[in-house]
């Protein structure tokens, strides 16, 4: 079985949600844990993480910092 290797590139608010998940698969669980079920939403294909955070009433920079910390990218 092939092992998934996550990128070590930090996440930023301007990244498209889909790209964040593709580059950092573990980010999906983290985003869902903080109330962002948008990972399966059609908007995830074209919406930036910052825009998705705004829609969910979250601070994009705080979410990015949390993701980078949890994924050990910062």
mmCIF file of the N, C-alpha and C atoms, coordinates in Angstrom:
data_MODEL
# 
_entry.id   MODEL 
# 
loop_
_atom_site.group_PDB 
_atom_site.id 
_atom_site.type_symbol 
_atom_site.label_atom_id 
_atom_site.label_alt_id 
_atom_site.label_comp_id 
_atom_site.label_asym_id 
_atom_site.label_entity_id 
_atom_site.label_seq_id 
_atom_site.pdbx_PDB_ins_code 
_atom_site.Cartn_x 
_atom_site.Cartn_y 
_atom_site.Cartn_z 
_atom_site.occupancy 
_atom_site.B_iso_or_equiv 
_atom_site.pdbx_formal_charge 
_atom_site.auth_seq_id 
_atom_site.auth_comp_id 
_atom_site.auth_asym_id 
_atom_site.auth_atom_id 
_atom_site.pdbx_PDB_model_num 
ATOM 1   N N  . UNK A 1 1  ? 0.841   -1.169 0.000  1.00 0.00 ? 1  UNK A N  1 
ATOM 2   C CA . UNK A 1 1  ? 0.000   0.000  0.000  1.00 0.00 ? 1  UNK A CA 1 
ATOM 3   C C  . UNK A 1 1  ? 0.889   1.235  0.000  1.00 0.00 ? 1  UNK A C  1 
ATOM 4   N N  . UNK A 1 2  ? 0.501   2.235  -0.798 1.00 0.00 ? 2  UNK A N  1 
ATOM 5   C CA . UNK A 1 2  ? 1.289   3.458  -0.917 1.00 0.00 ? 2  UNK A CA 1 
ATOM 6   C C  . UNK A 1 2  ? 0.982   4.401  0.233  1.00 0.00 ? 2  UNK A C  1 
ATOM 7   N N  . UNK A 1 3  ? 2.013   4.954  0.833  1.00 0.00 ? 3  UNK A N  1 
ATOM 8   C CA . UNK A 1 3  ? 1.853   5.875  1.944  1.00 0.00 ? 3  UNK A CA 1 
ATOM 9   C C  . UNK A 1 3  ? 1.720   7.302  1.419  1.00 0.00 ? 3  UNK A C  1 
ATOM 10  N N  . UNK A 1 4  ? 0.780   8.078  1.991  1.00 0.00 ? 4  UNK A N  1 
ATOM 11  C CA . UNK A 1 4  ? 0.602   9.475  1.609  1.00 0.00 ? 4  UNK A CA 1 
ATOM 12  C C  . UNK A 1 4  ? 1.640   10.318 2.325  1.00 0.00 ? 4  UNK A C  1 
ATOM 13  N N  . UNK A 1 5  ? 2.345   11.139 1.575  1.00 0.00 ? 5  UNK A N  1 
ATOM 14  C CA . UNK A 1 5  ? 3.340   12.031 2.142  1.00 0.00 ? 5  UNK A CA 1 
ATOM 15  C C  . UNK A 1 5  ? 2.821   13.457 2.020  1.00 0.00 ? 5  UNK A C  1 
ATOM 16  N N  . UNK A 1 6  ? 2.719   14.116 3.165  1.00 0.00 ? 6  UNK A N  1 
ATOM 17  C CA . UNK A 1 6  ? 2.226   15.478 3.162  1.00 0.00 ? 6  UNK A CA 1 
ATOM 18  C C  . UNK A 1 6  ? 3.356   16.445 2.841  1.00 0.00 ? 6  UNK A C  1 
ATOM 19  N N  . UNK A 1 7  ? 2.996   17.522 2.191  1.00 0.00 ? 7  UNK A N  1 
ATOM 20  C CA . UNK A 1 7  ? 3.941   18.579 1.871  1.00 0.00 ? 7  UNK A CA 1 
ATOM 21  C C  . UNK A 1 7  ? 4.354   19.284 3.162  1.00 0.00 ? 7  UNK A C  1 
ATOM 22  N N  . UNK A 1 8  ? 5.511   19.881 3.156  1.00 0.00 ? 8  UNK A N  1 
ATOM 23  C CA . UNK A 1 8  ? 5.962   20.676 4.307  1.00 0.00 ? 8  UNK A CA 1 
ATOM 24  C C  . UNK A 1 8  ? 5.804   22.175 4.035  1.00 0.00 ? 8  UNK A C  1 
ATOM 25  N N  . UNK A 1 9  ? 5.147   22.519 2.914  1.00 0.00 ? 9  UNK A N  1 
ATOM 26  C CA . UNK A 1 9  ? 4.896   23.931 2.612  1.00 0.00 ? 9  UNK A CA 1 
ATOM 27  C C  . UNK A 1 9  ? 3.815   24.460 3.535  1.00 0.00 ? 9  UNK A C  1 
ATOM 28  N N  . UNK A 1 10 ? 4.040   25.623 4.161  1.00 0.00 ? 10 UNK A N  1 
ATOM 29  C CA . UNK A 1 10 ? 3.018   26.173 5.051  1.00 0.00 ? 10 UNK A CA 1 
ATOM 30  C C  . UNK A 1 10 ? 1.747   26.546 4.284  1.00 0.00 ? 10 UNK A C  1 
ATOM 31  N N  . UNK A 1 11 ? 0.653   26.510 4.996  1.00 0.00 ? 11 UNK A N  1 
ATOM 32  C CA . UNK A 1 11 ? -0.661  26.877 4.444  1.00 0.00 ? 11 UNK A CA 1 
ATOM 33  C C  . UNK A 1 11 ? -0.835  28.378 4.601  1.00 0.00 ? 11 UNK A C  1 
ATOM 34  N N  . UNK A 1 12 ? -1.501  29.000 3.618  1.00 0.00 ? 12 UNK A N  1 
ATOM 35  C CA . UNK A 1 12 ? -1.799  30.429 3.680  1.00 0.00 ? 12 UNK A CA 1 
ATOM 36  C C  . UNK A 1 12 ? -3.271  30.658 3.358  1.00 0.00 ? 12 UNK A C  1 
ATOM 37  N N  . UNK A 1 13 ? -3.785  31.824 3.714  1.00 0.00 ? 13 UNK A N  1 
ATOM 38  C CA . UNK A 1 13 ? -5.204  32.127 3.518  1.00 0.00 ? 13 UNK A CA 1 
ATOM 39  C C  . UNK A 1 13 ? -5.590  32.224 2.050  1.00 0.00 ? 13 UNK A C  1 
ATOM 40  N N  . UNK A 1 14 ? -4.638  32.464 1.171  1.00 0.00 ? 14 UNK A N  1 
ATOM 41  C CA . UNK A 1 14 ? -4.973  32.614 -0.246 1.00 0.00 ? 14 UNK A CA 1 
ATOM 42  C C  . UNK A 1 14 ? -5.001  31.283 -0.997 1.00 0.00 ? 14 UNK A C  1 
ATOM 43  N N  . UNK A 1 15 ? -4.685  30.187 -0.320 1.00 0.00 ? 15 UNK A N  1 
ATOM 44  C CA . UNK A 1 15 ? -4.724  28.862 -0.958 1.00 0.00 ? 15 UNK A CA 1 
ATOM 45  C C  . UNK A 1 15 ? -6.170  28.406 -1.121 1.00 0.00 ? 15 UNK A C  1 
ATOM 46  N N  . UNK A 1 16 ? -6.463  27.756 -2.246 1.00 0.00 ? 16 UNK A N  1 
ATOM 47  C CA . UNK A 1 16 ? -7.784  27.194 -2.484 1.00 0.00 ? 16 UNK A CA 1 
ATOM 48  C C  . UNK A 1 16 ? -7.980  26.008 -1.536 1.00 0.00 ? 16 UNK A C  1 
ATOM 49  N N  . UNK A 1 17 ? -9.171  25.911 -0.945 1.00 0.00 ? 17 UNK A N  1 
ATOM 50  C CA . UNK A 1 17 ? -9.445  24.863 0.046  1.00 0.00 ? 17 UNK A CA 1 
ATOM 51  C C  . UNK A 1 17 ? -9.083  23.483 -0.512 1.00 0.00 ? 17 UNK A C  1 
ATOM 52  N N  . UNK A 1 18 ? -9.487  23.199 -1.730 1.00 0.00 ? 18 UNK A N  1 
ATOM 53  C CA . UNK A 1 18 ? -9.189  21.904 -2.362 1.00 0.00 ? 18 UNK A CA 1 
ATOM 54  C C  . UNK A 1 18 ? -7.682  21.653 -2.397 1.00 0.00 ? 18 UNK A C  1 
ATOM 55  N N  . UNK A 1 19 ? -6.913  22.682 -2.742 1.00 0.00 ? 19 UNK A N  1 
ATOM 56  C CA . UNK A 1 19 ? -5.463  22.536 -2.825 1.00 0.00 ? 19 UNK A CA 1 
ATOM 57  C C  . UNK A 1 19 ? -4.842  22.279 -1.449 1.00 0.00 ? 19 UNK A C  1 
ATOM 58  N N  . UNK A 1 20 ? -5.396  22.915 -0.423 1.00 0.00 ? 20 UNK A N  1 
ATOM 59  C CA . UNK A 1 20 ? -4.919  22.680 0.950  1.00 0.00 ? 20 UNK A CA 1 
ATOM 60  C C  . UNK A 1 20 ? -5.089  21.205 1.296  1.00 0.00 ? 20 UNK A C  1 
ATOM 61  N N  . UNK A 1 21 ? -6.271  20.655 0.984  1.00 0.00 ? 21 UNK A N  1 
ATOM 62  C CA . UNK A 1 21 ? -6.557  19.254 1.308  1.00 0.00 ? 21 UNK A CA 1 
ATOM 63  C C  . UNK A 1 21 ? -5.678  18.307 0.485  1.00 0.00 ? 21 UNK A C  1 
ATOM 64  N N  . UNK A 1 22 ? -5.480  18.627 -0.786 1.00 0.00 ? 22 UNK A N  1 
ATOM 65  C CA . UNK A 1 22 ? -4.645  17.772 -1.625 1.00 0.00 ? 22 UNK A CA 1 
ATOM 66  C C  . UNK A 1 22 ? -3.189  17.772 -1.163 1.00 0.00 ? 22 UNK A C  1 
ATOM 67  N N  . UNK A 1 23 ? -2.705  18.944 -0.762 1.00 0.00 ? 23 UNK A N  1 
ATOM 68  C CA . UNK A 1 23 ? -1.307  19.065 -0.343 1.00 0.00 ? 23 UNK A CA 1 
ATOM 69  C C  . UNK A 1 23 ? -1.090  18.586 1.098  1.00 0.00 ? 23 UNK A C  1 
ATOM 70  N N  . UNK A 1 24 ? -2.129  18.726 1.915  1.00 0.00 ? 24 UNK A N  1 
ATOM 71  C CA . UNK A 1 24 ? -2.049  18.369 3.341  1.00 0.00 ? 24 UNK A CA 1 
ATOM 72  C C  . UNK A 1 24 ? -3.303  17.584 3.721  1.00 0.00 ? 24 UNK A C  1 
ATOM 73  N N  . UNK A 1 25 ? -3.380  16.309 3.401  1.00 0.00 ? 25 UNK A N  1 
ATOM 74  C CA . UNK A 1 25 ? -4.597  15.530 3.651  1.00 0.00 ? 25 UNK A CA 1 
ATOM 75  C C  . UNK A 1 25 ? -5.107  15.580 5.095  1.00 0.00 ? 25 UNK A C  1 
ATOM 76  N N  . UNK A 1 26 ? -4.218  15.669 6.068  1.00 0.00 ? 26 UNK A N  1 
ATOM 77  C CA . UNK A 1 26 ? -4.649  15.721 7.462  1.00 0.00 ? 26 UNK A CA 1 
ATOM 78  C C  . UNK A 1 26 ? -5.369  17.027 7.805  1.00 0.00 ? 26 UNK A C  1 
ATOM 79  N N  . UNK A 1 27 ? -5.257  18.032 6.959  1.00 0.00 ? 27 UNK A N  1 
ATOM 80  C CA . UNK A 1 27 ? -5.932  19.306 7.197  1.00 0.00 ? 27 UNK A CA 1 
ATOM 81  C C  . UNK A 1 27 ? -7.451  19.136 7.159  1.00 0.00 ? 27 UNK A C  1 
ATOM 82  N N  . UNK A 1 28 ? -7.949  18.160 6.413  1.00 0.00 ? 28 UNK A N  1 
ATOM 83  C CA . UNK A 1 28 ? -9.393  17.935 6.316  1.00 0.00 ? 28 UNK A CA 1 
ATOM 84  C C  . UNK A 1 28 ? -9.995  17.676 7.690  1.00 0.00 ? 28 UNK A C  1 
ATOM 85  N N  . UNK A 1 29 ? -9.396  16.788 8.456  1.00 0.00 ? 29 UNK A N  1 
ATOM 86  C CA . UNK A 1 29 ? -9.909  16.463 9.785  1.00 0.00 ? 29 UNK A CA 1 
ATOM 87  C C  . UNK A 1 29 ? -9.822  17.672 10.712 1.00 0.00 ? 29 UNK A C  1 
ATOM 88  N N  . UNK A 1 30 ? -8.752  18.426 10.597 1.00 0.00 ? 30 UNK A N  1 
ATOM 89  C CA . UNK A 1 30 ? -8.572  19.609 11.446 1.00 0.00 ? 30 UNK A CA 1 
ATOM 90  C C  . UNK A 1 30 ? -9.630  20.654 11.111 1.00 0.00 ? 30 UNK A C  1 
ATOM 91  N N  . UNK A 1 31 ? -9.870  20.894 9.832  1.00 0.00 ? 31 UNK A N  1 
ATOM 92  C CA . UNK A 1 31 ? -10.884 21.869 9.431  1.00 0.00 ? 31 UNK A CA 1 
ATOM 93  C C  . UNK A 1 31 ? -12.276 21.447 9.895  1.00 0.00 ? 31 UNK A C  1 
ATOM 94  N N  . UNK A 1 32 ? -12.595 20.174 9.777  1.00 0.00 ? 32 UNK A N  1 
ATOM 95  C CA . UNK A 1 32 ? -13.903 19.699 10.240 1.00 0.00 ? 32 UNK A CA 1 
ATOM 96  C C  . UNK A 1 32 ? -14.030 19.840 11.754 1.00 0.00 ? 32 UNK A C  1 
ATOM 97  N N  . UNK A 1 33 ? -12.940 19.627 12.464 1.00 0.00 ? 33 UNK A N  1 
ATOM 98  C CA . UNK A 1 33 ? -12.940 19.730 13.929 1.00 0.00 ? 33 UNK A CA 1 
ATOM 99  C C  . UNK A 1 33 ? -13.281 21.148 14.389 1.00 0.00 ? 33 UNK A C  1 
ATOM 100 N N  . UNK A 1 34 ? -12.912 22.154 13.594 1.00 0.00 ? 34 UNK A N  1 
ATOM 101 C CA . UNK A 1 34 ? -13.192 23.541 13.992 1.00 0.00 ? 34 UNK A CA 1 
ATOM 102 C C  . UNK A 1 34 ? -14.472 24.077 13.344 1.00 0.00 ? 34 UNK A C  1 
ATOM 103 N N  . UNK A 1 35 ? -15.247 23.181 12.741 1.00 0.00 ? 35 UNK A N  1 
ATOM 104 C CA . UNK A 1 35 ? -16.548 23.574 12.226 1.00 0.00 ? 35 UNK A CA 1 
ATOM 105 C C  . UNK A 1 35 ? -16.611 23.916 10.758 1.00 0.00 ? 35 UNK A C  1 
ATOM 106 N N  . UNK A 1 36 ? -15.569 23.594 10.017 1.00 0.00 ? 36 UNK A N  1 
ATOM 107 C CA . UNK A 1 36 ? -15.556 23.900 8.589  1.00 0.00 ? 36 UNK A CA 1 
ATOM 108 C C  . UNK A 1 36 ? -15.776 22.608 7.796  1.00 0.00 ? 36 UNK A C  1 
ATOM 109 N N  . UNK A 1 37 ? -17.030 22.296 7.547  1.00 0.00 ? 37 UNK A N  1 
ATOM 110 C CA . UNK A 1 37 ? -17.357 21.118 6.763  1.00 0.00 ? 37 UNK A CA 1 
ATOM 111 C C  . UNK A 1 37 ? -17.256 21.383 5.276  1.00 0.00 ? 37 UNK A C  1 
ATOM 112 N N  . UNK A 1 38 ? -16.676 22.504 4.927  1.00 0.00 ? 38 UNK A N  1 
ATOM 113 C CA . UNK A 1 38 ? -16.618 22.960 3.536  1.00 0.00 ? 38 UNK A CA 1 
ATOM 114 C C  . UNK A 1 38 ? -15.708 22.112 2.654  1.00 0.00 ? 38 UNK A C  1 
ATOM 115 N N  . UNK A 1 39 ? -15.004 21.188 3.230  1.00 0.00 ? 39 UNK A N  1 
ATOM 116 C CA . UNK A 1 39 ? -14.062 20.412 2.421  1.00 0.00 ? 39 UNK A CA 1 
ATOM 117 C C  . UNK A 1 39 ? -14.750 19.598 1.347  1.00 0.00 ? 39 UNK A C  1 
ATOM 118 N N  . UNK A 1 40 ? -16.026 19.284 1.543  1.00 0.00 ? 40 UNK A N  1 
ATOM 119 C CA . UNK A 1 40 ? -16.755 18.528 0.526  1.00 0.00 ? 40 UNK A CA 1 
ATOM 120 C C  . UNK A 1 40 ? -17.721 19.408 -0.256 1.00 0.00 ? 40 UNK A C  1 
ATOM 121 N N  . UNK A 1 41 ? -17.735 20.683 0.027  1.00 0.00 ? 41 UNK A N  1 
ATOM 122 C CA . UNK A 1 41 ? -18.619 21.631 -0.638 1.00 0.00 ? 41 UNK A CA 1 
ATOM 123 C C  . UNK A 1 41 ? -18.073 21.973 -2.029 1.00 0.00 ? 41 UNK A C  1 
ATOM 124 N N  . UNK A 1 42 ? -18.935 22.146 -3.015 1.00 0.00 ? 42 UNK A N  1 
ATOM 125 C CA . UNK A 1 42 ? -18.456 22.522 -4.349 1.00 0.00 ? 42 UNK A CA 1 
ATOM 126 C C  . UNK A 1 42 ? -17.643 23.818 -4.355 1.00 0.00 ? 42 UNK A C  1 
ATOM 127 N N  . UNK A 1 43 ? -17.914 24.696 -3.412 1.00 0.00 ? 43 UNK A N  1 
ATOM 128 C CA . UNK A 1 43 ? -17.153 25.953 -3.332 1.00 0.00 ? 43 UNK A CA 1 
ATOM 129 C C  . UNK A 1 43 ? -15.686 25.716 -3.022 1.00 0.00 ? 43 UNK A C  1 
ATOM 130 N N  . UNK A 1 44 ? -15.374 24.579 -2.412 1.00 0.00 ? 44 UNK A N  1 
ATOM 131 C CA . UNK A 1 44 ? -13.988 24.268 -2.050 1.00 0.00 ? 44 UNK A CA 1 
ATOM 132 C C  . UNK A 1 44 ? -13.084 24.177 -3.271 1.00 0.00 ? 44 UNK A C  1 
ATOM 133 N N  . UNK A 1 45 ? -13.681 23.997 -4.438 1.00 0.00 ? 45 UNK A N  1 
ATOM 134 C CA . UNK A 1 45 ? -12.891 23.908 -5.666 1.00 0.00 ? 45 UNK A CA 1 
ATOM 135 C C  . UNK A 1 45 ? -12.354 25.253 -6.120 1.00 0.00 ? 45 UNK A C  1 
ATOM 136 N N  . UNK A 1 46 ? -12.994 26.349 -5.662 1.00 0.00 ? 46 UNK A N  1 
ATOM 137 C CA . UNK A 1 46 ? -12.567 27.662 -6.154 1.00 0.00 ? 46 UNK A CA 1 
ATOM 138 C C  . UNK A 1 46 ? -12.452 28.722 -5.070 1.00 0.00 ? 46 UNK A C  1 
ATOM 139 N N  . UNK A 1 47 ? -12.811 28.382 -3.844 1.00 0.00 ? 47 UNK A N  1 
ATOM 140 C CA . UNK A 1 47 ? -12.796 29.346 -2.755 1.00 0.00 ? 47 UNK A CA 1 
ATOM 141 C C  . UNK A 1 47 ? -11.493 29.243 -1.964 1.00 0.00 ? 47 UNK A C  1 
ATOM 142 N N  . UNK A 1 48 ? -10.929 30.394 -1.635 1.00 0.00 ? 48 UNK A N  1 
ATOM 143 C CA . UNK A 1 48 ? -9.702  30.374 -0.838 1.00 0.00 ? 48 UNK A CA 1 
ATOM 144 C C  . UNK A 1 48 ? -10.036 30.016 0.606  1.00 0.00 ? 48 UNK A C  1 
ATOM 145 N N  . UNK A 1 49 ? -9.035  29.578 1.322  1.00 0.00 ? 49 UNK A N  1 
ATOM 146 C CA . UNK A 1 49 ? -9.223  29.249 2.728  1.00 0.00 ? 49 UNK A CA 1 
ATOM 147 C C  . UNK A 1 49 ? -9.681  30.483 3.501  1.00 0.00 ? 49 UNK A C  1 
ATOM 148 N N  . UNK A 1 50 ? -9.123  31.631 3.165  1.00 0.00 ? 50 UNK A N  1 
ATOM 149 C CA . UNK A 1 50 ? -9.525  32.876 3.820  1.00 0.00 ? 50 UNK A CA 1 
ATOM 150 C C  . UNK A 1 50 ? -10.991 33.202 3.582  1.00 0.00 ? 50 UNK A C  1 
ATOM 151 N N  . UNK A 1 51 ? -11.459 32.997 2.354  1.00 0.00 ? 51 UNK A N  1 
ATOM 152 C CA . UNK A 1 51 ? -12.869 33.242 2.030  1.00 0.00 ? 51 UNK A CA 1 
ATOM 153 C C  . UNK A 1 51 ? -13.771 32.256 2.760  1.00 0.00 ? 51 UNK A C  1 
ATOM 154 N N  . UNK A 1 52 ? -13.368 30.990 2.802  1.00 0.00 ? 52 UNK A N  1 
ATOM 155 C CA . UNK A 1 52 ? -14.153 29.973 3.500  1.00 0.00 ? 52 UNK A CA 1 
ATOM 156 C C  . UNK A 1 52 ? -14.244 30.297 4.994  1.00 0.00 ? 52 UNK A C  1 
ATOM 157 N N  . UNK A 1 53 ? -13.156 30.767 5.570  1.00 0.00 ? 53 UNK A N  1 
ATOM 158 C CA . UNK A 1 53 ? -13.168 31.144 6.981  1.00 0.00 ? 53 UNK A CA 1 
ATOM 159 C C  . UNK A 1 53 ? -14.147 32.286 7.217  1.00 0.00 ? 53 UNK A C  1 
ATOM 160 N N  . UNK A 1 54 ? -14.127 33.267 6.331  1.00 0.00 ? 54 UNK A N  1 
ATOM 161 C CA . UNK A 1 54 ? -15.015 34.413 6.464  1.00 0.00 ? 54 UNK A CA 1 
ATOM 162 C C  . UNK A 1 54 ? -16.479 33.954 6.441  1.00 0.00 ? 54 UNK A C  1 
ATOM 163 N N  . UNK A 1 55 ? -16.816 33.049 5.524  1.00 0.00 ? 55 UNK A N  1 
ATOM 164 C CA . UNK A 1 55 ? -18.176 32.526 5.420  1.00 0.00 ? 55 UNK A CA 1 
ATOM 165 C C  . UNK A 1 55 ? -18.595 31.829 6.714  1.00 0.00 ? 55 UNK A C  1 
ATOM 166 N N  . UNK A 1 56 ? -17.645 31.172 7.361  1.00 0.00 ? 56 UNK A N  1 
ATOM 167 C CA . UNK A 1 56 ? -17.925 30.433 8.597  1.00 0.00 ? 56 UNK A CA 1 
ATOM 168 C C  . UNK A 1 56 ? -17.729 31.293 9.847  1.00 0.00 ? 56 UNK A C  1 
ATOM 169 N N  . UNK A 1 57 ? -17.458 32.581 9.665  1.00 0.00 ? 57 UNK A N  1 
ATOM 170 C CA . UNK A 1 57 ? -17.297 33.479 10.804 1.00 0.00 ? 57 UNK A CA 1 
ATOM 171 C C  . UNK A 1 57 ? -16.020 33.257 11.593 1.00 0.00 ? 57 UNK A C  1 
ATOM 172 N N  . UNK A 1 58 ? -14.997 32.752 10.916 1.00 0.00 ? 58 UNK A N  1 
ATOM 173 C CA . UNK A 1 58 ? -13.712 32.493 11.570 1.00 0.00 ? 58 UNK A CA 1 
ATOM 174 C C  . UNK A 1 58 ? -12.650 33.441 11.046 1.00 0.00 ? 58 UNK A C  1 
ATOM 175 N N  . UNK A 1 59 ? -11.657 33.702 11.850 1.00 0.00 ? 59 UNK A N  1 
ATOM 176 C CA . UNK A 1 59 ? -10.529 34.530 11.441 1.00 0.00 ? 59 UNK A CA 1 
ATOM 177 C C  . UNK A 1 59 ? -9.562  33.674 10.627 1.00 0.00 ? 59 UNK A C  1 
ATOM 178 N N  . UNK A 1 60 ? -9.367  34.032 9.374  1.00 0.00 ? 60 UNK A N  1 
ATOM 179 C CA . UNK A 1 60 ? -8.523  33.253 8.471  1.00 0.00 ? 60 UNK A CA 1 
ATOM 180 C C  . UNK A 1 60 ? -7.101  33.079 8.967  1.00 0.00 ? 60 UNK A C  1 
ATOM 181 N N  . UNK A 1 61 ? -6.523  34.131 9.508  1.00 0.00 ? 61 UNK A N  1 
ATOM 182 C CA . UNK A 1 61 ? -5.142  34.054 9.996  1.00 0.00 ? 61 UNK A CA 1 
ATOM 183 C C  . UNK A 1 61 ? -5.037  33.107 11.188 1.00 0.00 ? 61 UNK A C  1 
ATOM 184 N N  . UNK A 1 62 ? -6.039  33.130 12.066 1.00 0.00 ? 62 UNK A N  1 
ATOM 185 C CA . UNK A 1 62 ? -6.028  32.216 13.212 1.00 0.00 ? 62 UNK A CA 1 
ATOM 186 C C  . UNK A 1 62 ? -6.141  30.767 12.751 1.00 0.00 ? 62 UNK A C  1 
ATOM 187 N N  . UNK A 1 63 ? -7.002  30.535 11.765 1.00 0.00 ? 63 UNK A N  1 
ATOM 188 C CA . UNK A 1 63 ? -7.174  29.172 11.248 1.00 0.00 ? 63 UNK A CA 1 
ATOM 189 C C  . UNK A 1 63 ? -5.884  28.690 10.593 1.00 0.00 ? 63 UNK A C  1 
ATOM 190 N N  . UNK A 1 64 ? -5.256  29.548 9.789  1.00 0.00 ? 64 UNK A N  1 
ATOM 191 C CA . UNK A 1 64 ? -4.003  29.189 9.118  1.00 0.00 ? 64 UNK A CA 1 
ATOM 192 C C  . UNK A 1 64 ? -2.918  28.906 10.154 1.00 0.00 ? 64 UNK A C  1 
ATOM 193 N N  . UNK A 1 65 ? -2.819  29.750 11.158 1.00 0.00 ? 65 UNK A N  1 
ATOM 194 C CA . UNK A 1 65 ? -1.818  29.523 12.209 1.00 0.00 ? 65 UNK A CA 1 
ATOM 195 C C  . UNK A 1 65 ? -2.071  28.198 12.923 1.00 0.00 ? 65 UNK A C  1 
ATOM 196 N N  . UNK A 1 66 ? -3.338  27.910 13.210 1.00 0.00 ? 66 UNK A N  1 
ATOM 197 C CA . UNK A 1 66 ? -3.695  26.656 13.872 1.00 0.00 ? 66 UNK A CA 1 
ATOM 198 C C  . UNK A 1 66 ? -3.355  25.461 12.981 1.00 0.00 ? 66 UNK A C  1 
ATOM 199 N N  . UNK A 1 67 ? -3.735  25.520 11.719 1.00 0.00 ? 67 UNK A N  1 
ATOM 200 C CA . UNK A 1 67 ? -3.418  24.433 10.782 1.00 0.00 ? 67 UNK A CA 1 
ATOM 201 C C  . UNK A 1 67 ? -1.914  24.201 10.703 1.00 0.00 ? 67 UNK A C  1 
ATOM 202 N N  . UNK A 1 68 ? -1.158  25.278 10.512 1.00 0.00 ? 68 UNK A N  1 
ATOM 203 C CA . UNK A 1 68 ? 0.294   25.143 10.390 1.00 0.00 ? 68 UNK A CA 1 
ATOM 204 C C  . UNK A 1 68 ? 0.913   24.576 11.657 1.00 0.00 ? 68 UNK A C  1 
ATOM 205 N N  . UNK A 1 69 ? 0.367   24.961 12.802 1.00 0.00 ? 69 UNK A N  1 
ATOM 206 C CA . UNK A 1 69 ? 0.870   24.434 14.077 1.00 0.00 ? 69 UNK A CA 1 
ATOM 207 C C  . UNK A 1 69 ? 0.518   22.952 14.208 1.00 0.00 ? 69 UNK A C  1 
ATOM 208 N N  . UNK A 1 70 ? -0.725  22.594 13.953 1.00 0.00 ? 70 UNK A N  1 
ATOM 209 C CA . UNK A 1 70 ? -1.171  21.202 14.087 1.00 0.00 ? 70 UNK A CA 1 
ATOM 210 C C  . UNK A 1 70 ? -0.456  20.282 13.108 1.00 0.00 ? 70 UNK A C  1 
ATOM 211 N N  . UNK A 1 71 ? -0.174  20.790 11.924 1.00 0.00 ? 71 UNK A N  1 
ATOM 212 C CA . UNK A 1 71 ? 0.497   19.982 10.890 1.00 0.00 ? 71 UNK A CA 1 
ATOM 213 C C  . UNK A 1 71 ? 2.021   20.109 10.961 1.00 0.00 ? 71 UNK A C  1 
ATOM 214 N N  . UNK A 1 72 ? 2.497   20.854 11.961 1.00 0.00 ? 72 UNK A N  1 
ATOM 215 C CA . UNK A 1 72 ? 3.935   21.071 12.182 1.00 0.00 ? 72 UNK A CA 1 
ATOM 216 C C  . UNK A 1 72 ? 4.615   21.666 10.954 1.00 0.00 ? 72 UNK A C  1 
ATOM 217 N N  . UNK A 1 73 ? 3.970   22.714 10.412 1.00 0.00 ? 73 UNK A N  1 
ATOM 218 C CA . UNK A 1 73 ? 4.507   23.406 9.238  1.00 0.00 ? 73 UNK A CA 1 
ATOM 219 C C  . UNK A 1 73 ? 5.091   24.761 9.609  1.00 0.00 ? 73 UNK A C  1 
ATOM 220 N N  . UNK A 1 74 ? 4.836   25.202 10.834 1.00 0.00 ? 74 UNK A N  1 
ATOM 221 C CA . UNK A 1 74 ? 5.313   26.528 11.244 1.00 0.00 ? 74 UNK A CA 1 
ATOM 222 C C  . UNK A 1 74 ? 6.451   26.409 12.224 1.00 0.00 ? 74 UNK A C  1 
# 
